[in-house]
């Protein structure tokens, strides 16, 4: 028997203000983006939290660092003007790691230019 794994784990900073929507059924969804730094680029990912987790996630602020895990999903759309697709993560939980660092004060743990390789 074959089994398939669809699990994504990531840590990043909230890059847009979270939005919370309610459906007629009473279900709720919170959507937000996180930014993850790479060596020469930044990647942005859309996260969707559902139910009780959504109602906690909407309290996050831009710049907050979170760790999350969920399933990768391809969303597609088509209308008169365009067709497209994008990957989103249906997140199961999040763990709050830290608030946005004050940009006017250098972090003690931040590398200095001579520390970079």
C-alpha positions in Angstrom: 0.0 0.0 0.0 1.4 3.4 -1.0 1.1 6.4 1.3 1.6 10.0 0.3 2.9 12.8 2.5 1.8 16.5 2.0 3.3 18.4 4.9 5.0 21.8 4.8 6.8 23.3 7.9 8.1 26.8 7.8 9.2 29.7 10.0 8.8 33.3 8.8 7.5 36.8 9.5 3.9 38.0 8.9 4.1 40.3 5.9 0.5 41.5 5.5 -2.2 42.2 8.0 -4.2 39.1 8.6 -7.8 39.0 7.3 -10.7 37.1 8.9 -13.8 36.0 6.9 -16.9 34.1 8.1 -19.0 31.9 6.0 -22.8 31.4 6.2 -22.1 28.0 7.7 -20.3 29.7 10.6 -16.9 28.5 9.5 -14.1 31.1 9.7 -10.9 31.5 7.7 -7.9 33.8 8.4 -5.5 34.5 5.5 -2.1 36.0 5.8 1.3 36.0 4.1 4.6 35.2 5.6 8.0 36.2 4.3 11.0 33.8 4.5 14.5 35.1 3.8 16.9 33.2 1.7 20.5 34.1 0.9 19.7 36.5 -2.0 15.9 36.6 -2.0 12.7 36.7 0.0 9.9 34.1 -0.6 6.3 34.9 0.3 3.7 32.2 1.1 0.0 32.5 1.7 -1.3 30.7 4.8 -4.9 29.9 5.5 -6.0 29.1 9.1 -9.5 27.7 9.8 -11.8 27.7 12.8 -10.5 28.5 16.3 -6.9 28.8 15.0 -8.2 31.4 12.5 -9.7 33.5 15.2 -6.3 33.5 17.1 -4.2 34.1 13.9 -6.1 37.3 13.1 -4.5 38.8 16.2 -1.0 38.5 14.7 0.8 41.7 13.6 3.0 42.5 10.6 6.5 41.5 11.5 5.6 38.8 14.0 7.7 35.6 13.6 5.7 32.4 13.6 6.3 28.7 13.0 3.6 26.8 11.2 2.8 23.5 9.6 0.1 22.4 7.1 -0.8 21.0 3.7 0.3 22.5 0.4 -2.7 23.1 -1.9 -2.8 24.4 -5.5 -5.7 26.9 -6.0 -6.8 27.6 -9.6 -9.2 30.2 -11.0 -10.6 31.2 -14.3 -12.9 34.1 -15.2 -13.5 36.4 -18.2 -10.4 38.5 -17.5 -7.8 35.9 -16.5 -6.9 32.4 -15.4 -4.3 31.6 -12.8 -3.1 29.4 -10.0 -1.1 29.7 -6.8 0.1 27.5 -4.0 -1.3 28.1 -0.5 -0.7 26.4 2.7 -3.7 25.1 4.7 -2.1 25.6 8.1 -3.1 23.4 11.1 -1.5 25.5 13.8 1.0 28.3 14.4 3.5 28.9 17.2 4.3 32.6 18.0 8.1 33.0 18.1 8.8 36.8 18.4 7.6 40.3 17.7 9.1 42.5 15.0 12.5 43.7 15.9 13.0 47.5 16.3 14.9 48.5 13.2 16.5 51.5 15.0 18.4 49.2 17.4 20.7 46.5 16.1 20.0 43.0 17.4 22.7 41.5 19.6 22.4 38.3 17.7 22.5 39.9 14.3 25.8 39.3 12.4 28.1 42.2 11.8 29.4 42.7 8.2 32.7 41.0 9.1 30.8 38.0 10.3 29.1 37.4 7.0 30.6 34.8 4.6 
